[in-house]
Amino acid sequence: MFSHIMLGANDVAASKAFYDATLGALGYKPGVMDEKGRCFYMTETGVFALTSPINGEPACHGNGSTIGFSAKDPDMVDAWHKAGLANGGTECEDPPGIREGAGRKLYLAYLRDPSGNKVCALKPIK
């Protein structure tokens, strides 16, 4: 459904360190910087990117917005969470664990990235 997701970052280098660590815990390669100072994580299914806002204003998080990354198993979710905390991320919501709702069971964890964007890693549980 999506071709790419681009997030605003106040400090692209700090955000790159955070996402290199968290996405690395999920098996993805480090982001690649371009000549405009943007960072791109290319995958077969889409692109995740970081940039300073084009209008020169500070980046800010979307109230009610969350970007979720798929994990292969709960251990990867825990590794993602730990890597994020060690690389400038901050806790938000409940600790990593199982959540149930709408007939689904998920193992997930939430963090805020260095610019305050809410992100999560999750694995559906059968």
Contacts in CASP RR format, 6 or more apart in sequence:
PFRMAT RR
TARGET T0000
AUTHOR 0000-0000-0000
METHOD contacts of the structure
MODEL  1
MFSHIMLGANDVAASKAFYDATLGALGYKPGVMDEKGRCFYMTETGVFAL
TSPINGEPACHGNGSTIGFSAKDPDMVDAWHKAGLANGGTECEDPPGIRE
GAGRKLYLAYLRDPSGNKVCALKPIK
2 46 0 8 1.000
3 46 0 8 1.000
3 47 0 8 1.000
4 46 0 8 1.000
4 47 0 8 1.000
4 48 0 8 1.000
4 49 0 8 1.000
5 47 0 8 1.000
5 48 0 8 1.000
5 49 0 8 1.000
5 67 0 8 1.000
6 38 0 8 1.000
6 48 0 8 1.000
6 49 0 8 1.000
6 50 0 8 1.000
6 51 0 8 1.000
7 15 0 8 1.000
7 48 0 8 1.000
7 49 0 8 1.000
7 50 0 8 1.000
7 51 0 8 1.000
7 59 0 8 1.000
7 67 0 8 1.000
7 113 0 8 1.000
7 115 0 8 1.000
7 117 0 8 1.000
8 50 0 8 1.000
8 51 0 8 1.000
8 52 0 8 1.000
8 53 0 8 1.000
8 59 0 8 1.000
8 115 0 8 1.000
8 117 0 8 1.000
9 15 0 8 1.000
9 39 0 8 1.000
9 50 0 8 1.000
9 51 0 8 1.000
9 52 0 8 1.000
9 59 0 8 1.000
9 113 0 8 1.000
9 114 0 8 1.000
9 115 0 8 1.000
10 52 0 8 1.000
10 58 0 8 1.000
10 59 0 8 1.000
10 114 0 8 1.000
10 115 0 8 1.000
11 114 0 8 1.000
11 115 0 8 1.000
12 33 0 8 1.000
12 37 0 8 1.000
12 38 0 8 1.000
12 39 0 8 1.000
12 50 0 8 1.000
12 51 0 8 1.000
12 52 0 8 1.000
14 88 0 8 1.000
14 114 0 8 1.000
15 39 0 8 1.000
15 50 0 8 1.000
15 113 0 8 1.000
15 114 0 8 1.000
15 115 0 8 1.000
16 30 0 8 1.000
16 31 0 8 1.000
16 33 0 8 1.000
16 39 0 8 1.000
16 50 0 8 1.000
17 87 0 8 1.000
17 88 0 8 1.000
18 84 0 8 1.000
18 87 0 8 1.000
18 88 0 8 1.000
18 89 0 8 1.000
18 113 0 8 1.000
18 114 0 8 1.000
19 31 0 8 1.000
19 39 0 8 1.000
19 41 0 8 1.000
19 48 0 8 1.000
19 50 0 8 1.000
19 113 0 8 1.000
20 30 0 8 1.000
20 31 0 8 1.000
20 87 0 8 1.000
21 83 0 8 1.000
21 84 0 8 1.000
21 86 0 8 1.000
21 87 0 8 1.000
22 69 0 8 1.000
22 80 0 8 1.000
22 83 0 8 1.000
22 84 0 8 1.000
22 87 0 8 1.000
22 111 0 8 1.000
22 119 0 8 1.000
22 121 0 8 1.000
23 31 0 8 1.000
23 41 0 8 1.000
23 48 0 8 1.000
23 69 0 8 1.000
24 30 0 8 1.000
24 83 0 8 1.000
25 76 0 8 1.000
25 79 0 8 1.000
25 80 0 8 1.000
25 82 0 8 1.000
25 83 0 8 1.000
25 121 0 8 1.000
26 69 0 8 1.000
26 70 0 8 1.000
26 71 0 8 1.000
26 72 0 8 1.000
26 76 0 8 1.000
26 80 0 8 1.000
26 121 0 8 1.000
27 76 0 8 1.000
28 41 0 8 1.000
28 43 0 8 1.000
29 41 0 8 1.000
31 39 0 8 1.000
31 40 0 8 1.000
31 41 0 8 1.000
32 39 0 8 1.000
32 40 0 8 1.000
32 41 0 8 1.000
32 42 0 8 1.000
33 39 0 8 1.000
33 40 0 8 1.000
34 40 0 8 1.000
36 51 0 8 1.000
37 51 0 8 1.000
37 52 0 8 1.000
38 49 0 8 1.000
38 50 0 8 1.000
38 51 0 8 1.000
39 49 0 8 1.000
39 50 0 8 1.000
39 51 0 8 1.000
40 47 0 8 1.000
40 48 0 8 1.000
40 49 0 8 1.000
41 47 0 8 1.000
41 48 0 8 1.000
41 49 0 8 1.000
52 59 0 8 1.000
53 59 0 8 1.000
59 115 0 8 1.000
60 115 0 8 1.000
60 116 0 8 1.000
61 112 0 8 1.000
61 115 0 8 1.000
61 116 0 8 1.000
61 117 0 8 1.000
61 118 0 8 1.000
62 117 0 8 1.000
62 118 0 8 1.000
64 118 0 8 1.000
65 117 0 8 1.000
65 118 0 8 1.000
66 110 0 8 1.000
66 118 0 8 1.000
66 119 0 8 1.000
66 120 0 8 1.000
67 117 0 8 1.000
67 118 0 8 1.000
67 119 0 8 1.000
67 120 0 8 1.000
68 119 0 8 1.000
68 120 0 8 1.000
68 121 0 8 1.000
68 122 0 8 1.000
69 80 0 8 1.000
69 119 0 8 1.000
69 120 0 8 1.000
69 121 0 8 1.000
69 122 0 8 1.000
70 121 0 8 1.000
70 122 0 8 1.000
70 123 0 8 1.000
71 77 0 8 1.000
71 80 0 8 1.000
71 107 0 8 1.000
71 121 0 8 1.000
71 122 0 8 1.000
71 123 0 8 1.000
72 123 0 8 1.000
73 123 0 8 1.000
74 97 0 8 1.000
74 107 0 8 1.000
74 123 0 8 1.000
74 125 0 8 1.000
76 121 0 8 1.000
76 123 0 8 1.000
77 96 0 8 1.000
77 97 0 8 1.000
77 107 0 8 1.000
77 108 0 8 1.000
77 109 0 8 1.000
77 121 0 8 1.000
77 122 0 8 1.000
77 123 0 8 1.000
78 96 0 8 1.000
78 109 0 8 1.000
80 109 0 8 1.000
80 121 0 8 1.000
81 96 0 8 1.000
81 109 0 8 1.000
81 111 0 8 1.000
81 121 0 8 1.000
84 111 0 8 1.000
85 91 0 8 1.000
85 111 0 8 1.000
88 113 0 8 1.000
88 114 0 8 1.000
89 111 0 8 1.000
89 112 0 8 1.000
89 113 0 8 1.000
89 114 0 8 1.000
90 111 0 8 1.000
90 112 0 8 1.000
90 116 0 8 1.000
91 110 0 8 1.000
91 111 0 8 1.000
91 112 0 8 1.000
92 110 0 8 1.000
92 111 0 8 1.000
92 112 0 8 1.000
92 118 0 8 1.000
93 110 0 8 1.000
94 110 0 8 1.000
95 109 0 8 1.000
96 107 0 8 1.000
96 108 0 8 1.000
96 109 0 8 1.000
97 107 0 8 1.000
97 108 0 8 1.000
97 109 0 8 1.000
98 105 0 8 1.000
98 106 0 8 1.000
98 107 0 8 1.000
98 125 0 8 1.000
99 105 0 8 1.000
99 106 0 8 1.000
99 107 0 8 1.000
99 108 0 8 1.000
100 106 0 8 1.000
104 124 0 8 1.000
105 124 0 8 1.000
105 125 0 8 1.000
105 126 0 8 1.000
106 122 0 8 1.000
106 123 0 8 1.000
106 124 0 8 1.000
106 125 0 8 1.000
107 122 0 8 1.000
107 123 0 8 1.000
107 125 0 8 1.000
108 120 0 8 1.000
108 121 0 8 1.000
108 122 0 8 1.000
108 123 0 8 1.000
109 120 0 8 1.000
109 121 0 8 1.000
109 122 0 8 1.000
110 118 0 8 1.000
110 119 0 8 1.000
110 120 0 8 1.000
111 118 0 8 1.000
111 119 0 8 1.000
111 120 0 8 1.000
112 118 0 8 1.000
112 119 0 8 1.000
113 119 0 8 1.000
END
